[in-house]
Amino acid sequence: MFRFLSVLLCLVSLTACTIRPATDYNVDQDFSQYKDFAFAPLAEDAVLSIDEQRIQAELAKQLQAKGLQAVEQEQADMLVAYRIDEASELEAIGGNFTFGMGSRHGMIGVSSPDRYKERKYGKLVVEFIDPKAKSLIWRSISQSKLGETMGPERRAEFIQKQLGLMLESYPPKPEA
């Protein structure tokens, strides 16, 4: 029994740590009208990166699992656009905060970081477009970081997991 509770507690804590994507959509849109999709056109001389190939394959798989059919762009009810936005954050290296106690006095010491290092990462963005209205109808942005140094297996796993989280709420349920 203890082992079962331990495993359950670990699973619940891992689920709680999942960073949910930011999703937005047109609340007046009837999403039931979209039965098929195609990927938005690329620039004429564009070459699909390895990550873009992974994204397209996973998006197609997950959208088809939701009952949408992949068709040619001219016949599509909905266009699917995606990209990886580059973002960065600064990491402070060095610096510290210390506290000490002696027999007659206490002491606090603070130092600022010695250096900063910029870490670059990608944020996965998926958008659904109504080609007839030429308007964006649904958008989701991953809040997890696609790291520059991830290996091929980790990148593929990251993309699969993030797209799963992003499309979990598609189609949006009408609020009662």
C-alpha atoms as one frame of an Amber mdcrd trajectory, in Angstrom:
protein
   0.000   0.000   0.000   2.838   2.365   0.885   4.519   1.694  -2.463   1.279
   2.482  -4.341   0.836   5.762  -2.449   4.466   6.710  -3.121   4.079   6.120
  -6.861   0.778   8.017  -6.903   2.335  10.965  -5.043   5.245  11.063  -7.518
   2.879  11.057 -10.508   0.744  13.823  -9.027   3.791  15.964  -8.277   5.151
  15.482 -11.826   1.780  16.447 -13.309   1.665  19.546 -11.142   5.066  20.605
 -12.517   3.885  20.554 -16.141   3.990  24.047 -17.569   0.721  24.672 -19.402
   0.870  26.407 -22.793  -0.738  29.811 -23.290  -3.779  29.367 -25.546  -6.073
  31.969 -27.050  -8.943  31.678 -29.503 -11.877  33.534 -30.997 -14.766  32.764
 -28.606 -17.351  33.539 -31.315 -15.878  30.963 -33.690 -17.750  27.733 -34.473
 -14.901  25.215 -34.465 -17.164  22.332 -35.508 -17.133  23.682 -39.086 -13.472
  22.742 -39.534 -13.227  19.213 -40.914  -9.898  19.345 -42.717  -6.583  21.150
 -42.617  -3.452  21.920 -44.578  -0.202  23.515 -43.578   0.163  27.205 -44.370
   2.403  27.839 -47.380   6.104  28.361 -46.831   8.219  30.986 -48.531   9.128
  29.970 -52.073  12.786  29.203 -51.331  12.244  27.900 -47.772  13.723  24.600
 -46.646  12.070  22.644 -43.824  14.404  22.304 -40.860  14.611  19.019 -38.988
  12.491  20.463 -36.149   9.910  21.731 -38.652   9.664  18.236 -40.139   9.100
  16.846 -36.634   6.464  19.513 -35.918   4.580  18.885 -39.182   4.533  15.120
 -38.675   3.344  15.397 -35.059   0.739  18.081 -35.832  -0.683  15.975 -38.674
  -0.825  12.905 -36.430  -2.536  14.719 -33.551  -5.006  16.634 -35.724  -5.981
  13.450 -37.552  -6.523  11.787 -34.154  -8.994  14.618 -33.443 -10.931  13.739
 -36.612  -9.522  16.340 -39.010  -8.388  15.220 -42.439  -5.221  16.405 -44.185
  -6.027  17.841 -47.646  -4.420  20.039 -50.258  -4.114  23.690 -49.328  -6.748
  24.874 -51.834  -9.444  22.624 -50.310  -8.596  23.183 -46.624 -11.121  24.598
 -44.161  -8.261  25.534 -41.875  -4.600  26.369 -42.373  -2.065  25.373 -39.742
   0.922  27.652 -39.201   3.744  26.966 -36.777   7.093  28.402 -35.879   9.762
  28.372 -33.220  10.204  31.835 -31.726  13.661  32.544 -30.369  13.829  33.815
 -26.808  16.620  34.271 -24.293  17.223  34.803 -20.611  20.193  36.006 -18.625
  21.754  33.654 -16.113  23.774  35.216 -13.310  27.027  33.428 -12.588  28.838
  34.091  -9.353  27.738  36.350  -6.534  26.345  35.129  -3.277  24.665  35.913
   0.010  26.228  34.778   3.275  25.331  35.013   6.927  27.596  34.222   9.839
  27.432  34.341  13.617  30.242  34.825  16.090  30.236  34.798  19.881  29.571
  38.559  20.111  28.367  39.606  16.685  26.700  38.521  13.468  27.687  39.347
   9.949  25.966  39.453   6.575  27.760  39.614   3.262  26.322  40.159  -0.198
  28.029  40.271  -3.561  26.601  40.856  -6.996  27.043  38.360  -9.835  30.452
  38.379 -11.456  29.181  37.496 -14.933  26.028  37.003 -16.919  25.474  34.367
 -19.558  22.735  34.582 -22.171  20.838  31.341 -22.683  18.849  31.066 -25.911
  15.881  28.773 -26.331  12.888  28.281 -28.586   9.175  28.646 -27.858   6.880
  26.584 -30.041   3.929  28.522 -31.541   0.978  26.918 -33.370  -1.746  28.969
 -35.077  -4.925  27.952 -36.893  -6.140  30.257 -39.651  -9.483  30.437 -41.426
  -8.389  30.891 -45.078 -11.781  32.217 -46.229 -11.980  34.903 -43.536  -8.186
  35.359 -43.577  -8.189  35.507 -39.803  -6.470  33.795 -36.939  -8.954  31.642
 -35.007  -6.785  29.724 -32.497  -3.258  30.084 -31.121  -1.128  28.277 -28.575
   2.361  29.109 -27.334   4.474  26.608 -25.450   5.838  27.960 -22.187   8.522
  25.270 -21.970  11.962  25.823 -23.431  13.294  24.044 -26.498  16.992  24.153
 -25.608  19.773  24.663 -28.104  21.743  21.742 -26.725  18.966  19.121 -26.710
  19.855  15.996 -28.664  17.658  14.656 -31.501  15.702  12.224 -29.304  15.020
  14.833 -26.620  13.965  17.385 -29.252  11.513  14.922 -30.825  10.141  13.991
 -27.393   9.847  17.668 -26.414   7.936  18.524 -29.604   5.589  15.565 -29.189
   4.841  16.406 -25.546   4.384  20.139 -26.138   2.090  19.691 -29.139   0.057
  17.221 -27.094  -0.356  19.801 -24.326  -1.099  22.574 -26.815  -3.759  20.615
 -28.705  -5.299  19.158 -25.560  -7.758  22.069 -25.471  -8.590  21.986 -29.188
 -11.342  22.329 -30.210 -12.306  24.690 -27.417 -15.413  23.733 -25.500 -18.122
  26.418 -25.427 -18.322  27.957 -21.966 -21.657  27.419 -20.280
